[in-house]
């Protein structure tokens, strides 16, 4: 594996731009993906959460952009509005830091379509967005599909699930046959792999591990109690650990309000992230969490996909997801880059079989813990 961006044939301006973000050594997926994308080959890339996938595709695509042309050249599709905004922010940051005159815009459903059409008239090089609205604007001929050279599907397994597949296929069909297609995800199922290959030309398949891999910098713990004790265990855990930033995951939207109110009552200021609140409120919640104004964010699986907030130190699962891959994505919100983090499940006896599924699939170990005298300690301690 190459250990410098220079040997990956990136331009000096991009290397300087990355250095301004304190990124000087490529991660494994970056070292593998950048040369493949620069050679304009199709690629399917699987790498664990926090491994630097966004820059693995954004950086080489910057170099492939012909900035002398005012035309749309790259389309990046993502499954959530938050991830769309995050990718766009990274593009804008790299453009500012590298001095490259590369432009981008976001296109998401639910936003004002007339304002989006106005932004598209400026012919941004990158369009980052949600599949439904992008297809709508292609059909209205506001996005010039024939100038698109590369399409990226980020969190591809989520984008290519049954509900979105036809929309994605329809978008791809509008572009020229020689366009490049890149798929990135932390987990890619066999079904997704087969579907992806049917859309691509001799794709290069990159897997940083043969199996779906959990970020090795995450420690896994559990606290056990009765269902009625879960909130009290959560409260005691927060007091004991004093997390710098913690994401608290629940499975049901309707239980969020109660948990948030109880935490706020105990002077633990928290915000909620759920699908049925307005985009502006979701953005405010995330901005406050990123800035450290609040340290606790309660969420459904809405934020589990792709969000990169480096300061998240703790993931707390008040409910365990039944699908192990969802645990992978949730836990992966901590230990970003070279950082480490903790993933803590608050469980009942019934949930222990679910933890065993996670252990078997990802070859990880859960240590049973307790909160005693204000400290988070091993349950084996006397």
Secondary structure as UniProt FT lines:
FT   HELIX           6..8
FT   HELIX           12..19
FT   TURN            20..22
FT   HELIX           28..38
FT   TURN            39..40
FT   STRAND          43..46
FT   TURN            49..50
FT   HELIX           53..64
FT   TURN            67..68
FT   STRAND          74..77
FT   HELIX           81..98
FT   STRAND          104..107
FT   TURN            109..110
FT   HELIX           113..120
FT   TURN            121..122
FT   STRAND          126..129
FT   HELIX           131..139
FT   TURN            140..141
FT   HELIX           145..147
FT   STRAND          150..154
FT   HELIX           156..159
FT   TURN            162..164
FT   HELIX           165..174
FT   TURN            177..178
FT   STRAND          180..185
FT   HELIX           190..199
FT   STRAND          204..207
FT   TURN            216..217
FT   STRAND          218..224
FT   HELIX           227..229
FT   HELIX           230..241
FT   STRAND          246..249
FT   HELIX           253..255
FT   HELIX           256..265
FT   TURN            266..267
FT   STRAND          270..273
FT   TURN            275..276
FT   HELIX           279..291
FT   STRAND          296..299
FT   HELIX           301..303
FT   TURN            310..311
FT   STRAND          314..317
FT   HELIX           324..331
FT   TURN            332..333
FT   TURN            337..338
FT   STRAND          341..347
FT   HELIX           349..351
FT   HELIX           352..362
FT   STRAND          366..372
FT   TURN            373..374
FT   STRAND          375..378
FT   TURN            379..380
//
